[in-house]
Amino acid sequence: MPKPKPALTAEQPRPSELFTVRLWREQLNDHYEWRGKVQHVTSGETRYFRDWQGLVARMQEMLNASESKDVNL
């Protein structure tokens, strides 16, 4: 049976993840579109996106992957 995790207190750091986000504009025929890259700093995993919904989806995928790795430890 796994041990329960201790409760967090104000003095203890909260579990967190660190990401970098890079944005740039690309010209497509007669208009520009924003593009981006999100990188999980700890693992180096990188995903690309074309809109804000894509950014949120990619970050959620990486967080889910990170959580599943933690469970397997």
PQR file of N, CA, C, O and H, with PARSE charges and radii, in Angstrom:
ATOM      1  N   MET A   1       0.843  -1.173   0.000 -0.4000 1.5000
ATOM      2  CA  MET A   1       0.000   0.000   0.000 -0.0000 2.0000
ATOM      3  C   MET A   1       0.892   1.242   0.000  0.5500 1.7000
ATOM      4  O   MET A   1       1.804   1.337   0.822 -0.5500 1.4000
ATOM      5  N   PRO A   2       0.645   2.212  -0.923 -0.5600 1.5000
ATOM      6  CA  PRO A   2       1.489   3.402  -0.972  0.2800 2.0000
ATOM      7  C   PRO A   2       1.273   4.280   0.254  0.5500 1.7000
ATOM      8  O   PRO A   2       0.182   4.336   0.822 -0.5500 1.4000
ATOM      9  N   LYS A   3       2.348   4.963   0.643 -0.4000 1.5000
ATOM     10  CA  LYS A   3       2.271   5.879   1.777 -0.0000 2.0000
ATOM     11  C   LYS A   3       1.521   7.135   1.359  0.5500 1.7000
ATOM     12  O   LYS A   3       1.685   7.605   0.233 -0.5500 1.4000
ATOM     13  H   LYS A   3       3.234   4.917   0.182  0.4000 1.0000
ATOM     14  N   PRO A   4       0.700   7.685   2.251 -0.5600 1.5000
ATOM     15  CA  PRO A   4       0.031   8.943   1.901  0.2800 2.0000
ATOM     16  C   PRO A   4       1.043  10.077   1.843  0.5500 1.7000
ATOM     17  O   PRO A   4       2.019  10.097   2.592 -0.5500 1.4000
ATOM     18  N   LYS A   5       0.792  11.024   0.940 -0.4000 1.5000
ATOM     19  CA  LYS A   5       1.670  12.170   0.813 -0.0000 2.0000
ATOM     20  C   LYS A   5       1.407  13.125   1.975  0.5500 1.7000
ATOM     21  O   LYS A   5       0.258  13.296   2.384 -0.5500 1.4000
ATOM     22  H   LYS A   5      -0.001  11.008   0.332  0.4000 1.0000
ATOM     23  N   PRO A   6       2.458  13.751   2.513 -0.5600 1.5000
ATOM     24  CA  PRO A   6       2.249  14.698   3.607  0.2800 2.0000
ATOM     25  C   PRO A   6       1.513  15.939   3.114  0.5500 1.7000
ATOM     26  O   PRO A   6       1.645  16.342   1.959 -0.5500 1.4000
ATOM     27  N   ALA A   7       0.726  16.542   4.028 -0.4000 1.5000
ATOM     28  CA  ALA A   7       0.006  17.772   3.682 -0.0000 2.0000
ATOM     29  C   ALA A   7       1.007  18.907   3.473  0.5500 1.7000
ATOM     30  O   ALA A   7       2.029  18.987   4.153 -0.5500 1.4000
ATOM     31  H   ALA A   7       0.620  16.214   4.966  0.4000 1.0000
ATOM     32  N   LEU A   8       0.692  19.774   2.525 -0.4000 1.5000
ATOM     33  CA  LEU A   8       1.559  20.921   2.261 -0.0000 2.0000
ATOM     34  C   LEU A   8       1.294  22.010   3.294  0.5500 1.7000
ATOM     35  O   LEU A   8       0.151  22.244   3.684 -0.5500 1.4000
ATOM     36  H   LEU A   8      -0.139  19.709   1.972  0.4000 1.0000
ATOM     37  N   THR A   9       2.342  22.659   3.725 -0.4000 1.5000
ATOM     38  CA  THR A   9       2.215  23.798   4.625 -0.0000 2.0000
ATOM     39  C   THR A   9       2.748  25.031   3.918  0.5500 1.7000
ATOM     40  O   THR A   9       3.304  24.941   2.823 -0.5500 1.4000
ATOM     41  H   THR A   9       3.272  22.468   3.408  0.4000 1.0000
ATOM     42  N   ALA A  10       2.576  26.171   4.545 -0.4000 1.5000
ATOM     43  CA  ALA A  10       3.047  27.415   3.938 -0.0000 2.0000
ATOM     44  C   ALA A  10       4.560  27.408   3.746  0.5500 1.7000
ATOM     45  O   ALA A  10       5.065  28.065   2.836 -0.5500 1.4000
ATOM     46  H   ALA A  10       2.125  26.244   5.434  0.4000 1.0000
ATOM     47  N   GLU A  11       5.289  26.679   4.583 -0.4000 1.5000
ATOM     48  CA  GLU A  11       6.748  26.657   4.496 -0.0000 2.0000
ATOM     49  C   GLU A  11       7.250  25.702   3.418  0.5500 1.7000
ATOM     50  O   GLU A  11       8.381  25.842   2.954 -0.5500 1.4000
ATOM     51  H   GLU A  11       4.879  26.145   5.322  0.4000 1.0000
ATOM     52  N   GLN A  12       6.437  24.744   3.016 -0.4000 1.5000
ATOM     53  CA  GLN A  12       6.873  23.762   2.025 -0.0000 2.0000
ATOM     54  C   GLN A  12       6.603  24.287   0.610  0.5500 1.7000
ATOM     55  O   GLN A  12       5.558  24.884   0.353 -0.5500 1.4000
ATOM     56  H   GLN A  12       5.518  24.630   3.393  0.4000 1.0000
ATOM     57  N   PRO A  13       7.544  24.061  -0.294 -0.5600 1.5000
ATOM     58  CA  PRO A  13       7.274  24.475  -1.673  0.2800 2.0000
ATOM     59  C   PRO A  13       6.183  23.599  -2.279  0.5500 1.7000
ATOM     60  O   PRO A  13       6.111  22.399  -2.014 -0.5500 1.4000
ATOM     61  N   ARG A  14       5.355  24.206  -3.079 -0.4000 1.5000
ATOM     62  CA  ARG A  14       4.285  23.456  -3.750 -0.0000 2.0000
ATOM     63  C   ARG A  14       4.858  22.805  -5.006  0.5500 1.7000
ATOM     64  O   ARG A  14       5.740  23.363  -5.658 -0.5500 1.4000
ATOM     65  H   ARG A  14       5.413  25.181  -3.295  0.4000 1.0000
ATOM     66  N   PRO A  15       4.349  21.622  -5.335 -0.5600 1.5000
ATOM     67  CA  PRO A  15       4.795  20.990  -6.593  0.2800 2.0000
ATOM     68  C   PRO A  15       4.483  21.926  -7.758  0.5500 1.7000
ATOM     69  O   PRO A  15       3.405  22.515  -7.822 -0.5500 1.4000
ATOM     70  N   SER A  16       5.425  22.053  -8.664 -0.4000 1.5000
ATOM     71  CA  SER A  16       5.213  22.944  -9.799 -0.0000 2.0000
ATOM     72  C   SER A  16       5.954  22.422 -11.018  0.5500 1.7000
ATOM     73  O   SER A  16       6.822  21.556 -10.914 -0.5500 1.4000
ATOM     74  H   SER A  16       6.302  21.574  -8.612  0.4000 1.0000
ATOM     75  N   GLU A  17       5.598  22.960 -12.165 -0.4000 1.5000
ATOM     76  CA  GLU A  17       6.240  22.644 -13.430 -0.0000 2.0000
ATOM     77  C   GLU A  17       6.663  23.964 -14.057  0.5500 1.7000
ATOM     78  O   GLU A  17       6.011  24.988 -13.849 -0.5500 1.4000
ATOM     79  H   GLU A  17       4.893  23.664 -12.249  0.4000 1.0000
ATOM     80  N   LEU A  18       7.744  23.947 -14.818 -0.4000 1.5000
ATOM     81  CA  LEU A  18       8.246  25.158 -15.451 -0.0000 2.0000
ATOM     82  C   LEU A  18       8.258  24.974 -16.966  0.5500 1.7000
ATOM     83  O   LEU A  18       8.791  23.991 -17.481 -0.5500 1.4000
ATOM     84  H   LEU A  18       8.274  23.116 -14.987  0.4000 1.0000
ATOM     85  N   PHE A  19       7.660  25.938 -17.673 -0.4000 1.5000
ATOM     86  CA  PHE A  19       7.595  25.930 -19.131 -0.0000 2.0000
ATOM     87  C   PHE A  19       8.174  27.225 -19.672  0.5500 1.7000
ATOM     88  O   PHE A  19       8.102  28.265 -19.017 -0.5500 1.4000
ATOM     89  H   PHE A  19       7.227  26.737 -17.255  0.4000 1.0000
ATOM     90  N   THR A  20       8.746  27.163 -20.864 -0.4000 1.5000
ATOM     91  CA  THR A  20       9.060  28.377 -21.615 -0.0000 2.0000
ATOM     92  C   THR A  20       8.144  28.400 -22.831  0.5500 1.7000
ATOM     93  O   THR A  20       7.823  27.360 -23.406 -0.5500 1.4000
ATOM     94  H   THR A  20       8.803  26.319 -21.396  0.4000 1.0000
ATOM     95  N   VAL A  21       7.732  29.601 -23.208 -0.4000 1.5000
ATOM     96  CA  VAL A  21       6.867  29.777 -24.378 -0.0000 2.0000
ATOM     97  C   VAL A  21       7.525  30.795 -25.288  0.5500 1.7000
ATOM     98  O   VAL A  21       7.905  31.880 -24.848 -0.5500 1.4000
ATOM     99  H   VAL A  21       7.993  30.446 -22.741  0.4000 1.0000
ATOM    100  N   ARG A  22       7.659  30.447 -26.547 -0.4000 1.5000
ATOM    101  CA  ARG A  22       8.222  31.353 -27.553 -0.0000 2.0000
ATOM    102  C   ARG A  22       7.160  31.595 -28.620  0.5500 1.7000
ATOM    103  O   ARG A  22       6.539  30.653 -29.114 -0.5500 1.4000
ATOM    104  H   ARG A  22       7.351  29.565 -26.905  0.4000 1.0000
ATOM    105  N   LEU A  23       6.954  32.871 -28.975 -0.4000 1.5000
ATOM    106  CA  LEU A  23       5.973  33.257 -29.993 -0.0000 2.0000
ATOM    107  C   LEU A  23       6.660  33.986 -31.129  0.5500 1.7000
ATOM    108  O   LEU A  23       7.617  34.728 -30.908 -0.5500 1.4000
ATOM    109  H   LEU A  23       7.458  33.636 -28.574  0.4000 1.0000
ATOM    110  N   TRP A  24       6.176  33.779 -32.348 -0.4000 1.5000
ATOM    111  CA  TRP A  24       6.680  34.501 -33.514 -0.0000 2.0000
ATOM    112  C   TRP A  24       5.574  34.597 -34.557  0.5500 1.7000
ATOM    113  O   TRP A  24       4.603  33.842 -34.519 -0.5500 1.4000
ATOM    114  H   TRP A  24       5.399  33.176 -32.528  0.4000 1.0000
ATOM    115  N   ARG A  25       5.735  35.546 -35.498 -0.4000 1.5000
ATOM    116  CA  ARG A  25       4.767  35.715 -36.583 -0.0000 2.0000
ATOM    117  C   ARG A  25       5.333  35.138 -37.863  0.5500 1.7000
ATOM    118  O   ARG A  25       6.510  35.316 -38.175 -0.5500 1.4000
ATOM    119  H   ARG A  25       6.525  36.159 -35.528  0.4000 1.0000
ATOM    120  N   GLU A  26       4.484  34.448 -38.598 -0.4000 1.5000
ATOM    121  CA  GLU A  26       4.866  33.919 -39.916 -0.0000 2.0000
ATOM    122  C   GLU A  26       3.949  34.517 -40.963  0.5500 1.7000
ATOM    123  O   GLU A  26       2.736  34.608 -40.774 -0.5500 1.4000
ATOM    124  H   GLU A  26       3.527  34.304 -38.345  0.4000 1.0000
ATOM    125  N   GLN A  27       4.554  34.927 -42.079 -0.4000 1.5000
ATOM    126  CA  GLN A  27       3.757  35.467 -43.172 -0.0000 2.0000
ATOM    127  C   GLN A  27       3.222  34.328 -44.023  0.5500 1.7000
ATOM    128  O   GLN A  27       3.977  33.461 -44.462 -0.5500 1.4000
ATOM    129  H   GLN A  27       5.539  34.854 -42.233  0.4000 1.0000
ATOM    130  N   LEU A  28       1.915  34.335 -44.251 -0.4000 1.5000
ATOM    131  CA  LEU A  28       1.251  33.340 -45.096 -0.0000 2.0000
ATOM    132  C   LEU A  28       0.499  34.093 -46.186  0.5500 1.7000
ATOM    133  O   LEU A  28      -0.554  34.678 -45.934 -0.5500 1.4000
ATOM    134  H   LEU A  28       1.301  35.039 -43.894  0.4000 1.0000
ATOM    135  N   ASN A  29       1.044  34.073 -47.387 -0.4000 1.5000
ATOM    136  CA  ASN A  29       0.468  34.809 -48.523 -0.0000 2.0000
ATOM    137  C   ASN A  29       0.271  36.274 -48.159  0.5500 1.7000
ATOM    138  O   ASN A  29       1.242  37.026 -48.077 -0.5500 1.4000
ATOM    139  H   ASN A  29       1.900  33.598 -47.591  0.4000 1.0000
ATOM    140  N   ASP A  30      -0.978  36.690 -47.939 -0.4000 1.5000
ATOM    141  CA  ASP A  30      -1.264  38.111 -47.709 -0.0000 2.0000
ATOM    142  C   ASP A  30      -1.525  38.461 -46.242  0.5500 1.7000
ATOM    143  O   ASP A  30      -1.981  39.567 -45.953 -0.5500 1.4000
ATOM    144  H   ASP A  30      -1.767  36.080 -48.006  0.4000 1.0000
ATOM    145  N   HIS A  31      -1.249  37.558 -45.324 -0.4000 1.5000
ATOM    146  CA  HIS A  31      -1.472  37.861 -43.912 -0.0000 2.0000
ATOM    147  C   HIS A  31      -0.427  37.168 -43.039  0.5500 1.7000
ATOM    148  O   HIS A  31       0.344  36.327 -43.503 -0.5500 1.4000
ATOM    149  H   HIS A  31      -0.879  36.659 -45.558  0.4000 1.0000
ATOM    150  N   TYR A  32      -0.426  37.543 -41.776 -0.4000 1.5000
ATOM    151  CA  TYR A  32       0.488  36.947 -40.800 -0.0000 2.0000
ATOM    152  C   TYR A  32      -0.295  36.093 -39.812  0.5500 1.7000
ATOM    153  O   TYR A  32      -1.459  36.367 -39.521 -0.5500 1.4000
ATOM    154  H   TYR A  32      -1.052  38.225 -41.399  0.4000 1.0000
ATOM    155  N   GLU A  33       0.358  35.058 -39.302 -0.4000 1.5000
ATOM    156  CA  GLU A  33      -0.221  34.229 -38.239 -0.0000 2.0000
ATOM    157  C   GLU A  33       0.804  34.072 -37.135  0.5500 1.7000
ATOM    158  O   GLU A  33       2.005  33.971 -37.387 -0.5500 1.4000
ATOM    159  H   GLU A  33       1.304  34.836 -39.539  0.4000 1.0000
ATOM    160  N   TRP A  34       0.311  34.054 -35.911 -0.4000 1.5000
ATOM    161  CA  TRP A  34       1.188  33.795 -34.769 -0.0000 2.0000
ATOM    162  C   TRP A  34       1.402  32.305 -34.635  0.5500 1.7000
ATOM    163  O   TRP A  34       0.470  31.517 -34.795 -0.5500 1.4000
ATOM    164  H   TRP A  34      -0.665  34.137 -35.706  0.4000 1.0000
ATOM    165  N   ARG A  35       2.616  31.927 -34.345 -0.4000 1.5000
ATOM    166  CA  ARG A  35       2.990  30.538 -34.098 -0.0000 2.0000
ATOM    167  C   ARG A  35       3.715  30.490 -32.767  0.5500 1.7000
ATOM    168  O   ARG A  35       4.153  31.522 -32.259 -0.5500 1.4000
ATOM    169  H   ARG A  35       3.373  32.567 -34.215  0.4000 1.0000
ATOM    170  N   GLY A  36       3.843  29.309 -32.202 -0.4000 1.5000
ATOM    171  CA  GLY A  36       4.524  29.234 -30.930 -0.0000 2.0000
ATOM    172  C   GLY A  36       5.117  27.871 -30.633  0.5500 1.7000
ATOM    173  O   GLY A  36       4.824  26.868 -31.285 -0.5500 1.4000
ATOM    174  H   GLY A  36       3.487  28.470 -32.615  0.4000 1.0000
ATOM    175  N   LYS A  37       5.964  27.884 -29.619 -0.4000 1.5000
ATOM    176  CA  LYS A  37       6.628  26.675 -29.143 -0.0000 2.0000
ATOM    177  C   LYS A  37       6.578  26.713 -27.623  0.5500 1.7000
ATOM    178  O   LYS A  37       6.894  27.733 -27.012 -0.5500 1.4000
ATOM    179  H   LYS A  37       6.202  28.698 -29.089  0.4000 1.0000
ATOM    180  N   VAL A  38       6.180  25.599 -27.013 -0.4000 1.5000
ATOM    181  CA  VAL A  38       6.196  25.476 -25.562 -0.0000 2.0000
ATOM    182  C   VAL A  38       7.152  24.346 -25.212  0.5500 1.7000
ATOM    183  O   VAL A  38       7.117  23.276 -25.819 -0.5500 1.4000
ATOM    184  H   VAL A  38       5.923  24.770 -27.510  0.4000 1.0000
ATOM    185  N   GLN A  39       8.006  24.600 -24.226 -0.4000 1.5000
ATOM    186  CA  GLN A  39       8.997  23.595 -23.833 -0.0000 2.0000
ATOM    187  C   GLN A  39       8.926  23.381 -22.328  0.5500 1.7000
ATOM    188  O   GLN A  39       8.930  24.332 -21.547 -0.5500 1.4000
ATOM    189  H   GLN A  39       8.034  25.470 -23.733  0.4000 1.0000
ATOM    190  N   HIS A  40       8.861  22.115 -21.942 -0.4000 1.5000
ATOM    191  CA  HIS A  40       8.909  21.740 -20.529 -0.0000 2.0000
ATOM    192  C   HIS A  40      10.377  21.785 -20.130  0.5500 1.7000
ATOM    193  O   HIS A  40      11.196  21.031 -20.657 -0.5500 1.4000
ATOM    194  H   HIS A  40       8.857  21.343 -22.577  0.4000 1.0000
ATOM    195  N   VAL A  41      10.705  22.669 -19.199 -0.4000 1.5000
ATOM    196  CA  VAL A  41      12.106  22.942 -18.897 -0.0000 2.0000
ATOM    197  C   VAL A  41      12.819  21.713 -18.332  0.5500 1.7000
ATOM    198  O   VAL A  41      13.956  21.434 -18.714 -0.5500 1.4000
ATOM    199  H   VAL A  41      10.040  23.281 -18.771  0.4000 1.0000
ATOM    200  N   THR A  42      12.178  20.984 -17.440 -0.4000 1.5000
ATOM    201  CA  THR A  42      12.830  19.848 -16.791 -0.0000 2.0000
ATOM    202  C   THR A  42      13.128  18.709 -17.757  0.5500 1.7000
ATOM    203  O   THR A  42      14.235  18.171 -17.771 -0.5500 1.4000
ATOM    204  H   THR A  42      11.255  21.211 -17.130  0.4000 1.0000
ATOM    205  N   SER A  43      12.130  18.343 -18.569 -0.4000 1.5000
ATOM    206  CA  SER A  43      12.303  17.197 -19.473 -0.0000 2.0000
ATOM    207  C   SER A  43      12.860  17.585 -20.837  0.5500 1.7000
ATOM    208  O   SER A  43      13.429  16.749 -21.539 -0.5500 1.4000
ATOM    209  H   SER A  43      11.231  18.780 -18.558  0.4000 1.0000
ATOM    210  N   GLY A  44      12.694  18.863 -21.217 -0.4000 1.5000
ATOM    211  CA  GLY A  44      13.119  19.295 -22.547 -0.0000 2.0000
ATOM    212  C   GLY A  44      12.098  18.998 -23.623  0.5500 1.7000
ATOM    213  O   GLY A  44      12.310  19.338 -24.787 -0.5500 1.4000
ATOM    214  H   GLY A  44      12.232  19.542 -20.647  0.4000 1.0000
ATOM    215  N   GLU A  45      10.986  18.365 -23.255 -0.4000 1.5000
ATOM    216  CA  GLU A  45       9.952  18.044 -24.239 -0.0000 2.0000
ATOM    217  C   GLU A  45       9.426  19.330 -24.859  0.5500 1.7000
ATOM    218  O   GLU A  45       9.162  20.303 -24.153 -0.5500 1.4000
ATOM    219  H   GLU A  45      10.813  18.088 -22.310  0.4000 1.0000
ATOM    220  N   THR A  46       9.273  19.335 -26.179 -0.4000 1.5000
ATOM    221  CA  THR A  46       8.866  20.527 -26.911 -0.0000 2.0000
ATOM    222  C   THR A  46       7.660  20.214 -27.783  0.5500 1.7000
ATOM    223  O   THR A  46       7.597  19.163 -28.422 -0.5500 1.4000
ATOM    224  H   THR A  46       9.487  18.544 -26.753  0.4000 1.0000
ATOM    225  N   ARG A  47       6.710  21.132 -27.803 -0.4000 1.5000
ATOM    226  CA  ARG A  47       5.532  21.028 -28.670 -0.0000 2.0000
ATOM    227  C   ARG A  47       5.308  22.371 -29.339  0.5500 1.7000
ATOM    228  O   ARG A  47       5.647  23.417 -28.784 -0.5500 1.4000
ATOM    229  H   ARG A  47       6.761  21.985 -27.284  0.4000 1.0000
ATOM    230  N   TYR A  48       4.739  22.337 -30.521 -0.4000 1.5000
ATOM    231  CA  TYR A  48       4.449  23.546 -31.286 -0.0000 2.0000
ATOM    232  C   TYR A  48       2.942  23.745 -31.369  0.5500 1.7000
ATOM    233  O   TYR A  48       2.176  22.784 -31.303 -0.5500 1.4000
ATOM    234  H   TYR A  48       4.464  21.487 -30.972  0.4000 1.0000
ATOM    235  N   PHE A  49       2.516  25.018 -31.516 -0.4000 1.5000
ATOM    236  CA  PHE A  49       1.093  25.322 -31.587 -0.0000 2.0000
ATOM    237  C   PHE A  49       0.858  26.516 -32.498  0.5500 1.7000
ATOM    238  O   PHE A  49       1.784  27.263 -32.817 -0.5500 1.4000
ATOM    239  H   PHE A  49       3.139  25.799 -31.570  0.4000 1.0000
ATOM    240  N   ARG A  50      -0.411  26.688 -32.917 -0.4000 1.5000
ATOM    241  CA  ARG A  50      -0.780  27.776 -33.821 -0.0000 2.0000
ATOM    242  C   ARG A  50      -1.818  28.709 -33.219  0.5500 1.7000
ATOM    243  O   ARG A  50      -2.119  29.745 -33.811 -0.5500 1.4000
ATOM    244  H   ARG A  50      -1.162  26.082 -32.658  0.4000 1.0000
ATOM    245  N   ASP A  51      -2.374  28.373 -32.065 -0.4000 1.5000
ATOM    246  CA  ASP A  51      -3.353  29.243 -31.422 -0.0000 2.0000
ATOM    247  C   ASP A  51      -3.348  28.974 -29.918  0.5500 1.7000
ATOM    248  O   ASP A  51      -2.703  28.034 -29.452 -0.5500 1.4000
ATOM    249  H   ASP A  51      -2.129  27.531 -31.584  0.4000 1.0000
ATOM    250  N   TRP A  52      -4.072  29.805 -29.160 -0.4000 1.5000
ATOM    251  CA  TRP A  52      -4.050  29.689 -27.701 -0.0000 2.0000
ATOM    252  C   TRP A  52      -4.608  28.354 -27.229  0.5500 1.7000
ATOM    253  O   TRP A  52      -4.108  27.773 -26.266 -0.5500 1.4000
ATOM    254  H   TRP A  52      -4.596  30.568 -29.538  0.4000 1.0000
ATOM    255  N   GLN A  53      -5.642  27.868 -27.906 -0.4000 1.5000
ATOM    256  CA  GLN A  53      -6.191  26.557 -27.539 -0.0000 2.0000
ATOM    257  C   GLN A  53      -5.146  25.471 -27.727  0.5500 1.7000
ATOM    258  O   GLN A  53      -5.074  24.528 -26.939 -0.5500 1.4000
ATOM    259  H   GLN A  53      -6.049  28.340 -28.688  0.4000 1.0000
ATOM    260  N   GLY A  54      -4.336  25.604 -28.770 -0.4000 1.5000
ATOM    261  CA  GLY A  54      -3.251  24.652 -29.009 -0.0000 2.0000
ATOM    262  C   GLY A  54      -2.201  24.699 -27.918  0.5500 1.7000
ATOM    263  O   GLY A  54      -1.682  23.662 -27.503 -0.5500 1.4000
ATOM    264  H   GLY A  54      -4.395  26.370 -29.410  0.4000 1.0000
ATOM    265  N   LEU A  55      -1.883  25.914 -27.445 -0.4000 1.5000
ATOM    266  CA  LEU A  55      -0.922  26.055 -26.349 -0.0000 2.0000
ATOM    267  C   LEU A  55      -1.435  25.333 -25.105  0.5500 1.7000
ATOM    268  O   LEU A  55      -0.708  24.551 -24.493 -0.5500 1.4000
ATOM    269  H   LEU A  55      -2.305  26.756 -27.782  0.4000 1.0000
ATOM    270  N   VAL A  56      -2.679  25.595 -24.738 -0.4000 1.5000
ATOM    271  CA  VAL A  56      -3.252  24.967 -23.544 -0.0000 2.0000
ATOM    272  C   VAL A  56      -3.281  23.449 -23.705  0.5500 1.7000
ATOM    273  O   VAL A  56      -2.947  22.721 -22.770 -0.5500 1.4000
ATOM    274  H   VAL A  56      -3.269  26.231 -25.235  0.4000 1.0000
ATOM    275  N   ALA A  57      -3.675  22.971 -24.872 -0.4000 1.5000
ATOM    276  CA  ALA A  57      -3.735  21.526 -25.105 -0.0000 2.0000
ATOM    277  C   ALA A  57      -2.354  20.885 -24.998  0.5500 1.7000
ATOM    278  O   ALA A  57      -2.214  19.822 -24.392 -0.5500 1.4000
ATOM    279  H   ALA A  57      -3.946  23.562 -25.632  0.4000 1.0000
ATOM    280  N   ARG A  58      -1.330  21.518 -25.579 -0.4000 1.5000
ATOM    281  CA  ARG A  58       0.030  20.948 -25.531 -0.0000 2.0000
ATOM    282  C   ARG A  58       0.562  20.926 -24.105  0.5500 1.7000
ATOM    283  O   ARG A  58       1.190  19.952 -23.689 -0.5500 1.4000
ATOM    284  H   ARG A  58      -1.444  22.381 -26.071  0.4000 1.0000
ATOM    285  N   MET A  59       0.312  22.006 -23.348 -0.4000 1.5000
ATOM    286  CA  MET A  59       0.770  22.031 -21.958 -0.0000 2.0000
ATOM    287  C   MET A  59       0.064  20.956 -21.134  0.5500 1.7000
ATOM    288  O   MET A  59       0.685  20.302 -20.296 -0.5500 1.4000
ATOM    289  H   MET A  59      -0.198  22.798 -23.685  0.4000 1.0000
ATOM    290  N   GLN A  60      -1.232  20.775 -21.373 -0.4000 1.5000
ATOM    291  CA  GLN A  60      -1.974  19.739 -20.641 -0.0000 2.0000
ATOM    292  C   GLN A  60      -1.427  18.354 -20.972  0.5500 1.7000
ATOM    293  O   GLN A  60      -1.313  17.510 -20.083 -0.5500 1.4000
ATOM    294  H   GLN A  60      -1.737  21.306 -22.053  0.4000 1.0000
ATOM    295  N   GLU A  61      -1.090  18.108 -22.232 -0.4000 1.5000
ATOM    296  CA  GLU A  61      -0.498  16.821 -22.618 -0.0000 2.0000
ATOM    297  C   GLU A  61       0.809  16.580 -21.864  0.5500 1.7000
ATOM    298  O   GLU A  61       1.052  15.480 -21.367 -0.5500 1.4000
ATOM    299  H   GLU A  61      -1.183  18.793 -22.955  0.4000 1.0000
ATOM    300  N   MET A  62       1.640  17.609 -21.784 -0.4000 1.5000
ATOM    301  CA  MET A  62       2.924  17.457 -21.097 -0.0000 2.0000
ATOM    302  C   MET A  62       2.726  17.279 -19.594  0.5500 1.7000
ATOM    303  O   MET A  62       3.450  16.506 -18.967 -0.5500 1.4000
ATOM    304  H   MET A  62       1.442  18.502 -22.188  0.4000 1.0000
ATOM    305  N   LEU A  63       1.760  17.982 -19.011 -0.4000 1.5000
ATOM    306  CA  LEU A  63       1.484  17.806 -17.581 -0.0000 2.0000
ATOM    307  C   LEU A  63       0.968  16.399 -17.294  0.5500 1.7000
ATOM    308  O   LEU A  63       1.366  15.777 -16.309 -0.5500 1.4000
ATOM    309  H   LEU A  63       1.172  18.610 -19.521  0.4000 1.0000
ATOM    310  N   ASN A  64       0.092  15.905 -18.145 -0.4000 1.5000
ATOM    311  CA  ASN A  64      -0.417  14.537 -17.968 -0.0000 2.0000
ATOM    312  C   ASN A  64       0.707  13.524 -18.065  0.5500 1.7000
ATOM    313  O   ASN A  64       0.750  12.569 -17.290 -0.5500 1.4000
ATOM    314  H   ASN A  64      -0.231  16.410 -18.945  0.4000 1.0000
ATOM    315  N   ALA A  65       1.620  13.721 -19.012 -0.4000 1.5000
ATOM    316  CA  ALA A  65       2.762  12.815 -19.157 -0.0000 2.0000
ATOM    317  C   ALA A  65       3.655  12.877 -17.923  0.5500 1.7000
ATOM    318  O   ALA A  65       4.157  11.852 -17.459 -0.5500 1.4000
ATOM    319  H   ALA A  65       1.584  14.497 -19.642  0.4000 1.0000
ATOM    320  N   SER A  66       3.849  14.079 -17.395 -0.4000 1.5000
ATOM    321  CA  SER A  66       4.666  14.252 -16.197 -0.0000 2.0000
ATOM    322  C   SER A  66       4.032  13.572 -15.008  0.5500 1.7000
ATOM    323  O   SER A  66       4.731  12.932 -14.222 -0.5500 1.4000
ATOM    324  H   SER A  66       3.442  14.911 -17.772  0.4000 1.0000
ATOM    325  N   GLU A  67       2.715  13.694 -14.850 -0.4000 1.5000
ATOM    326  CA  GLU A  67       2.000  13.045 -13.749 -0.0000 2.0000
ATOM    327  C   GLU A  67       2.095  11.533 -13.841  0.5500 1.7000
ATOM    328  O   GLU A  67       2.268  10.864 -12.822 -0.5500 1.4000
ATOM    329  H   GLU A  67       2.147  14.214 -15.488  0.4000 1.0000
ATOM    330  N   SER A  68       1.984  10.980 -15.047 -0.4000 1.5000
ATOM    331  CA  SER A  68       2.051   9.523 -15.180 -0.0000 2.0000
ATOM    332  C   SER A  68       3.440   9.019 -14.860  0.5500 1.7000
ATOM    333  O   SER A  68       3.581   7.911 -14.343 -0.5500 1.4000
ATOM    334  H   SER A  68       1.843  11.523 -15.875  0.4000 1.0000
ATOM    335  N   LYS A  69       4.478   9.800 -15.151 -0.4000 1.5000
ATOM    336  CA  LYS A  69       5.851   9.396 -14.781 -0.0000 2.0000
ATOM    337  C   LYS A  69       6.018   9.402 -13.269  0.5500 1.7000
ATOM    338  O   LYS A  69       6.674   8.519 -12.717 -0.5500 1.4000
ATOM    339  H   LYS A  69       4.363  10.701 -15.570  0.4000 1.0000
ATOM    340  N   ASP A  70       5.423  10.402 -12.582 -0.4000 1.5000
ATOM    341  CA  ASP A  70       5.502  10.482 -11.128 -0.0000 2.0000
ATOM    342  C   ASP A  70       4.832   9.291 -10.458  0.5500 1.7000
ATOM    343  O   ASP A  70       5.318   8.794  -9.442 -0.5500 1.4000
ATOM    344  H   ASP A  70       4.890  11.119 -13.031  0.4000 1.0000
ATOM    345  N   VAL A  71       3.729   8.835 -11.018 -0.4000 1.5000
ATOM    346  CA  VAL A  71       2.997   7.702 -10.454 -0.0000 2.0000
ATOM    347  C   VAL A  71       3.815   6.427 -10.550  0.5500 1.7000
ATOM    348  O   VAL A  71       3.714   5.558  -9.685 -0.5500 1.4000
ATOM    349  H   VAL A  71       3.334   9.239 -11.843  0.4000 1.0000
ATOM    350  N   ASN A  72       4.624   6.308 -11.591 -0.4000 1.5000
ATOM    351  CA  ASN A  72       5.414   5.097 -11.803 -0.0000 2.0000
ATOM    352  C   ASN A  72       6.707   5.061 -11.007  0.5500 1.7000
ATOM    353  O   ASN A  72       7.445   4.079 -11.083 -0.5500 1.4000
ATOM    354  H   ASN A  72       4.706   7.015 -12.294  0.4000 1.0000
ATOM    355  N   LEU A  73       6.999   6.113 -10.241 -0.4000 1.5000
ATOM    356  CA  LEU A  73       8.239   6.130  -9.460 -0.0000 2.0000
ATOM    357  C   LEU A  73       8.171   5.233  -8.251  0.5500 1.7000
ATOM    358  O   LEU A  73       9.138   5.140  -7.495 -0.5500 1.4000
ATOM    359  H   LEU A  73       6.399   6.911 -10.179  0.4000 1.0000
TER
END
